[in-house]
Amino acid sequence: MVVPSCWSVLQAFLSVATGVLSCPQHRLLHQLTLAWLMGCGGKMCRASHTVVGRHRTSLARFLNKSRWDAPTLLTTLAIRLLHWLRPRPGEFLDFIIDDTRFAKRARKMPGVQKIWIHAEQRFARGHQVVAAAVRFRGLVLPWRFVLWLPADYCQSQTVPYRKTTAIAADLIGQFEPPAGLKVRVLFDAFYLCPAVTSACERRGFTWFSVAAKNRNLRTGERTRAIGEIGPGVLRHRGQQVRLRRARGWRWMRIAAVDGTLPRIGDVRVVYSKRPEDAWRNLLAIVTNATALAPREIVACYERRWAIEVLFKELKGTLGLGEYQVQTRQGIERHLHLCALAHLTLTHHGVRAVGAQAKHANTDVPLPKFQERLESLRHEVRAETAERVIGRIRHAKTRKRLRKLLLTK
């Protein structure tokens, strides 16, 4: 299906880009965003068949060479959607940091290196991308994507080298939430380092992470590995509670201990394990919110799973890793364009919910991702058909054509 040059709902959502992009850029951004949502899968050749009057080379030029700031545009639209929800002072917002990896066969792409692909359990040449997302009232909004570049590539291109942990710390430092909201930063064990935790504390954010079992924890006068302390703490101090997990309710055995992590500071460690699981499945959640109850700490860290769901939606339907451009700028713009399409879909679903989305401390009751996507596509098809029907003079012909095009 050929997408319209300007869809009414998308026009209202992307109106913030009017002063940032030129008129041709604004029109092309509309068409590309709709092409992503209508099922091009991130492929330029498919998008060129969907977009009116555009060759794939012109679409690639828009990503590679055109002057526009994709990260700022995505961040501005996410903030705009957050303000539309009318956040109340004192509500909690989760800022989630993680990385994802793409296997790429191309040899001329910048920064391609041999990496471990977790999903496929194999080594491959590809890219690693550090991503940040916002979770508020159950909504997950993509925030920023940064392509990590290996040291040898940075040296050859005279670009300063940055570790992934330094990129994560920069993302935390650049994050500006709506006024009055309390921010919780969630990340996995790889990002539990002084650079990331110090960035959180400078901004006044609380952070939650999983700790590796071989990390040392000082409790009182003794220093032992976190994995060594866990079994005894769970046996003697553990409580069996029923917690809401990402996939339903589960009985868990949890216990907490306060201590000090070297180079990080005072923390509270919450051990959790299912009663029937082996001890090797013991999980240690670490946070600087030492006054928070163990049950609440486990519930807070569970929300980190939202970014894994976001990656699945972006990769499976919107083609997050299907870029075919050969510049660093084009790759990052492709990633942000996928995120922009996902944000547009969320905006469309939230507007359909209406005033219920503005209730404080209540998750927005959105349908499933595929249901929202099919609803949006049906609306785009209906609006496109109405534009065609409106050009026909004869009433009977319009009636027959409307019945033919709009009836499922």
URDA-V294810 format. One record per backbone hydrogen bond with DSSP energy under -0.5 kcal/mol. CO is the residue of the C=O (numbers start at 0). NH is the residue of the N-H. If there is no record, write none. Layout:
co->(CO | CO)
nh->(NH | NH)
This chain:
co->(6 | 7 | 8 | 9 | 11 | 12 | 13 | 14 | 16 | 16 | 21 | 22 | 23 | 24 | 25 | 26 | 27 | 28 | 29 | 30 | 31 | 32 | 33 | 34 | 35 | 39 | 42 | 43 | 44 | 45 | 46 | 49 | 50 | 54 | 54 | 55 | 56 | 57 | 58 | 59 | 60 | 60 | 65 | 67 | 68 | 69 | 70 | 71 | 72 | 73 | 74 | 75 | 76 | 77 | 78 | 79 | 80 | 81 | 82 | 87 | 90 | 92 | 92 | 93 | 93 | 94 | 95 | 97 | 99 | 101 | 108 | 112 | 114 | 114 | 115 | 116 | 116 | 121 | 123 | 124 | 125 | 126 | 127 | 128 | 128 | 129 | 130 | 131 | 131 | 132 | 133 | 133 | 134 | 135 | 136 | 138 | 138 | 139 | 140 | 143 | 145 | 145 | 147 | 149 | 150 | 151 | 152 | 153 | 154 | 162 | 163 | 164 | 165 | 166 | 167 | 168 | 169 | 170 | 171 | 174 | 177 | 179 | 180 | 181 | 182 | 183 | 183 | 184 | 185 | 187 | 188 | 190 | 192 | 193 | 194 | 195 | 196 | 197 | 198 | 199 | 199 | 200 | 205 | 206 | 207 | 208 | 211 | 212 | 214 | 215 | 216 | 216 | 217 | 217 | 218 | 221 | 223 | 224 | 225 | 226 | 228 | 229 | 230 | 231 | 232 | 232 | 233 | 238 | 238 | 240 | 240 | 242 | 242 | 244 | 247 | 249 | 251 | 251 | 252 | 253 | 254 | 256 | 258 | 259 | 260 | 260 | 264 | 266 | 267 | 267 | 268 | 268 | 269 | 270 | 271 | 272 | 273 | 277 | 278 | 282 | 282 | 283 | 284 | 285 | 286 | 287 | 288 | 292 | 293 | 294 | 295 | 296 | 297 | 298 | 299 | 300 | 301 | 302 | 303 | 303 | 304 | 304 | 305 | 306 | 307 | 308 | 309 | 310 | 311 | 312 | 312 | 313 | 318 | 326 | 327 | 328 | 329 | 330 | 331 | 332 | 333 | 334 | 335 | 336 | 337 | 338 | 339 | 340 | 341 | 342 | 343 | 344 | 345 | 346 | 347 | 348 | 349 | 352 | 353 | 354 | 355 | 358 | 363 | 367 | 368 | 369 | 370 | 371 | 372 | 373 | 374 | 375 | 376 | 377 | 378 | 379 | 380 | 381 | 382 | 383 | 384 | 385 | 387 | 388 | 393 | 394 | 395 | 396 | 397 | 398 | 399 | 400 | 401 | 402 | 405)
nh->(10 | 11 | 12 | 13 | 14 | 15 | 16 | 17 | 19 | 20 | 25 | 26 | 27 | 28 | 29 | 30 | 31 | 32 | 33 | 34 | 35 | 36 | 37 | 39 | 38 | 42 | 46 | 47 | 48 | 49 | 50 | 2 | 53 | 57 | 58 | 59 | 60 | 61 | 62 | 63 | 64 | 65 | 67 | 69 | 72 | 73 | 74 | 75 | 76 | 77 | 78 | 79 | 80 | 81 | 82 | 83 | 84 | 86 | 85 | 90 | 181 | 94 | 183 | 95 | 134 | 185 | 132 | 130 | 128 | 126 | 111 | 125 | 116 | 123 | 117 | 120 | 121 | 116 | 114 | 103 | 112 | 101 | 147 | 99 | 130 | 145 | 97 | 142 | 143 | 95 | 135 | 140 | 93 | 138 | 363 | 135 | 140 | 141 | 133 | 131 | 129 | 147 | 127 | 153 | 154 | 155 | 156 | 158 | 157 | 166 | 167 | 168 | 169 | 170 | 171 | 172 | 173 | 174 | 174 | 176 | 180 | 89 | 182 | 92 | 205 | 94 | 185 | 207 | 96 | 190 | 191 | 192 | 196 | 197 | 198 | 199 | 200 | 201 | 202 | 203 | 204 | 203 | 184 | 287 | 186 | 285 | 214 | 226 | 225 | 261 | 218 | 223 | 219 | 259 | 221 | 218 | 216 | 228 | 229 | 230 | 232 | 233 | 234 | 235 | 236 | 237 | 237 | 240 | 253 | 242 | 251 | 244 | 249 | 247 | 244 | 242 | 240 | 253 | 272 | 238 | 270 | 268 | 266 | 217 | 263 | 264 | 260 | 258 | 269 | 286 | 256 | 270 | 284 | 254 | 282 | 252 | 276 | 280 | 281 | 271 | 284 | 210 | 269 | 208 | 267 | 289 | 291 | 296 | 297 | 298 | 299 | 300 | 301 | 302 | 302 | 303 | 304 | 305 | 306 | 307 | 307 | 308 | 309 | 310 | 311 | 312 | 313 | 314 | 315 | 316 | 317 | 319 | 321 | 330 | 331 | 332 | 333 | 334 | 335 | 336 | 337 | 338 | 339 | 340 | 341 | 342 | 343 | 344 | 345 | 346 | 347 | 348 | 349 | 350 | 351 | 352 | 353 | 355 | 356 | 357 | 358 | 361 | 365 | 371 | 372 | 373 | 374 | 375 | 376 | 377 | 378 | 379 | 380 | 381 | 382 | 383 | 384 | 385 | 386 | 387 | 388 | 389 | 390 | 391 | 397 | 398 | 399 | 400 | 401 | 402 | 403 | 404 | 405 | 406 | 407)
